[in-house]
Amino acid sequence: MDNIINPKKLNLHKALQIGYTRDEAKQKKRLKRFGYRLVPDLTTREHLVAINPTNNKLLYISNGTNFGNSNDLQNDIVGAFGAQRDSKRMKEEKNALLKAKQTLKPSDVTLVSHSLGSQYTNYIASPEDRVIQANPFYTAGAKSRKNVENYRTSNDLVSTFAPKENTTIVKTNKISPISTHNIDSFKNVPIYI
């Protein structure tokens, strides 16, 4: 087992990058830099589970739409009119987080999400969990829970209906609604996990 010495501080952009990485070896290597270990049996293409063995902190990352997942595409369409709390992915996300909490017994839990993943983390997190969302995909009138921190980039269309409460607008010089939704819009933003 490798020792982790003096890990770097993990920021929102790096966490999302690791979540979207499709190579398990790369995920492990990148997580190690920040003091975390991947939990492969609880990690899927849609979400990642990691634990920091030093402080027993659980990191749960929920990605945006997986265009290869028909359930996600359906959730995008239906989700525009209201989050699907009973969708297959919602159940999978909830079960993975619950299992991670039960088996790892973390002292602290942080959920990080992007876009569609934010609909899930908003609902599956416990009130004592910290939830950080990047360009969250919400429907008009949706409410954010008190423990949720929303960050949306200016000009992002997907997060247009992000709740006003707990939301910080991140200025970007990008004009295209597609490029502003990309996680790289948070690259130099000091939001730490």
Secondary structure as a PSIPRED ss2 file (coil, helix, strand):
# PSIPRED VFORMAT (PSIPRED V4.0)

   1 M C   1.000  0.000  0.000
   2 D C   1.000  0.000  0.000
   3 N C   1.000  0.000  0.000
   4 I C   1.000  0.000  0.000
   5 I C   1.000  0.000  0.000
   6 N C   1.000  0.000  0.000
   7 P C   1.000  0.000  0.000
   8 K C   1.000  0.000  0.000
   9 K C   1.000  0.000  0.000
  10 L C   1.000  0.000  0.000
  11 N E   0.000  0.000  1.000
  12 L H   0.000  1.000  0.000
  13 H H   0.000  1.000  0.000
  14 K H   0.000  1.000  0.000
  15 A H   0.000  1.000  0.000
  16 L H   0.000  1.000  0.000
  17 Q H   0.000  1.000  0.000
  18 I H   0.000  1.000  0.000
  19 G H   0.000  1.000  0.000
  20 Y H   0.000  1.000  0.000
  21 T C   1.000  0.000  0.000
  22 R C   1.000  0.000  0.000
  23 D C   1.000  0.000  0.000
  24 E H   0.000  1.000  0.000
  25 A H   0.000  1.000  0.000
  26 K H   0.000  1.000  0.000
  27 Q H   0.000  1.000  0.000
  28 K H   0.000  1.000  0.000
  29 K H   0.000  1.000  0.000
  30 R H   0.000  1.000  0.000
  31 L H   0.000  1.000  0.000
  32 K H   0.000  1.000  0.000
  33 R H   0.000  1.000  0.000
  34 F C   1.000  0.000  0.000
  35 G C   1.000  0.000  0.000
  36 Y C   1.000  0.000  0.000
  37 R E   0.000  0.000  1.000
  38 L E   0.000  0.000  1.000
  39 V C   1.000  0.000  0.000
  40 P H   0.000  1.000  0.000
  41 D H   0.000  1.000  0.000
  42 L H   0.000  1.000  0.000
  43 T C   1.000  0.000  0.000
  44 T C   1.000  0.000  0.000
  45 R C   1.000  0.000  0.000
  46 E C   1.000  0.000  0.000
  47 H E   0.000  0.000  1.000
  48 L E   0.000  0.000  1.000
  49 V E   0.000  0.000  1.000
  50 A E   0.000  0.000  1.000
  51 I E   0.000  0.000  1.000
  52 N E   0.000  0.000  1.000
  53 P C   1.000  0.000  0.000
  54 T C   1.000  0.000  0.000
  55 N C   1.000  0.000  0.000
  56 N C   1.000  0.000  0.000
  57 K E   0.000  0.000  1.000
  58 L E   0.000  0.000  1.000
  59 L E   0.000  0.000  1.000
  60 Y E   0.000  0.000  1.000
  61 I E   0.000  0.000  1.000
  62 S E   0.000  0.000  1.000
  63 N C   1.000  0.000  0.000
  64 G C   1.000  0.000  0.000
  65 T C   1.000  0.000  0.000
  66 N C   1.000  0.000  0.000
  67 F C   1.000  0.000  0.000
  68 G C   1.000  0.000  0.000
  69 N C   1.000  0.000  0.000
  70 S H   0.000  1.000  0.000
  71 N H   0.000  1.000  0.000
  72 D H   0.000  1.000  0.000
  73 L H   0.000  1.000  0.000
  74 Q H   0.000  1.000  0.000
  75 N H   0.000  1.000  0.000
  76 D H   0.000  1.000  0.000
  77 I H   0.000  1.000  0.000
  78 V H   0.000  1.000  0.000
  79 G H   0.000  1.000  0.000
  80 A C   1.000  0.000  0.000
  81 F C   1.000  0.000  0.000
  82 G C   1.000  0.000  0.000
  83 A C   1.000  0.000  0.000
  84 Q C   1.000  0.000  0.000
  85 R C   1.000  0.000  0.000
  86 D C   1.000  0.000  0.000
  87 S C   1.000  0.000  0.000
  88 K H   0.000  1.000  0.000
  89 R H   0.000  1.000  0.000
  90 M H   0.000  1.000  0.000
  91 K H   0.000  1.000  0.000
  92 E H   0.000  1.000  0.000
  93 E H   0.000  1.000  0.000
  94 K H   0.000  1.000  0.000
  95 N H   0.000  1.000  0.000
  96 A H   0.000  1.000  0.000
  97 L H   0.000  1.000  0.000
  98 L H   0.000  1.000  0.000
  99 K H   0.000  1.000  0.000
 100 A H   0.000  1.000  0.000
 101 K H   0.000  1.000  0.000
 102 Q H   0.000  1.000  0.000
 103 T H   0.000  1.000  0.000
 104 L H   0.000  1.000  0.000
 105 K C   1.000  0.000  0.000
 106 P C   1.000  0.000  0.000
 107 S C   1.000  0.000  0.000
 108 D E   0.000  0.000  1.000
 109 V E   0.000  0.000  1.000
 110 T E   0.000  0.000  1.000
 111 L E   0.000  0.000  1.000
 112 V E   0.000  0.000  1.000
 113 S E   0.000  0.000  1.000
 114 H E   0.000  0.000  1.000
 115 S C   1.000  0.000  0.000
 116 L H   0.000  1.000  0.000
 117 G H   0.000  1.000  0.000
 118 S H   0.000  1.000  0.000
 119 Q H   0.000  1.000  0.000
 120 Y H   0.000  1.000  0.000
 121 T H   0.000  1.000  0.000
 122 N H   0.000  1.000  0.000
 123 Y H   0.000  1.000  0.000
 124 I H   0.000  1.000  0.000
 125 A C   1.000  0.000  0.000
 126 S C   1.000  0.000  0.000
 127 P C   1.000  0.000  0.000
 128 E C   1.000  0.000  0.000
 129 D C   1.000  0.000  0.000
 130 R E   0.000  0.000  1.000
 131 V E   0.000  0.000  1.000
 132 I E   0.000  0.000  1.000
 133 Q E   0.000  0.000  1.000
 134 A E   0.000  0.000  1.000
 135 N C   1.000  0.000  0.000
 136 P C   1.000  0.000  0.000
 137 F C   1.000  0.000  0.000
 138 Y C   1.000  0.000  0.000
 139 T C   1.000  0.000  0.000
 140 A C   1.000  0.000  0.000
 141 G C   1.000  0.000  0.000
 142 A C   1.000  0.000  0.000
 143 K C   1.000  0.000  0.000
 144 S C   1.000  0.000  0.000
 145 R C   1.000  0.000  0.000
 146 K C   1.000  0.000  0.000
 147 N C   1.000  0.000  0.000
 148 V E   0.000  0.000  1.000
 149 E E   0.000  0.000  1.000
 150 N E   0.000  0.000  1.000
 151 Y E   0.000  0.000  1.000
 152 R E   0.000  0.000  1.000
 153 T E   0.000  0.000  1.000
 154 S C   1.000  0.000  0.000
 155 N C   1.000  0.000  0.000
 156 D C   1.000  0.000  0.000
 157 L C   1.000  0.000  0.000
 158 V C   1.000  0.000  0.000
 159 S C   1.000  0.000  0.000
 160 T C   1.000  0.000  0.000
 161 F C   1.000  0.000  0.000
 162 A C   1.000  0.000  0.000
 163 P C   1.000  0.000  0.000
 164 K C   1.000  0.000  0.000
 165 E C   1.000  0.000  0.000
 166 N C   1.000  0.000  0.000
 167 T E   0.000  0.000  1.000
 168 T E   0.000  0.000  1.000
 169 I E   0.000  0.000  1.000
 170 V E   0.000  0.000  1.000
 171 K C   1.000  0.000  0.000
 172 T C   1.000  0.000  0.000
 173 N C   1.000  0.000  0.000
 174 K C   1.000  0.000  0.000
 175 I C   1.000  0.000  0.000
 176 S C   1.000  0.000  0.000
 177 P H   0.000  1.000  0.000
 178 I H   0.000  1.000  0.000
 179 S H   0.000  1.000  0.000
 180 T H   0.000  1.000  0.000
 181 H H   0.000  1.000  0.000
 182 N C   1.000  0.000  0.000
 183 I H   0.000  1.000  0.000
 184 D H   0.000  1.000  0.000
 185 S H   0.000  1.000  0.000
 186 F H   0.000  1.000  0.000
 187 K C   1.000  0.000  0.000
 188 N C   1.000  0.000  0.000
 189 V C   1.000  0.000  0.000
 190 P C   1.000  0.000  0.000
 191 I C   1.000  0.000  0.000
 192 Y E   0.000  0.000  1.000
 193 I C   1.000  0.000  0.000
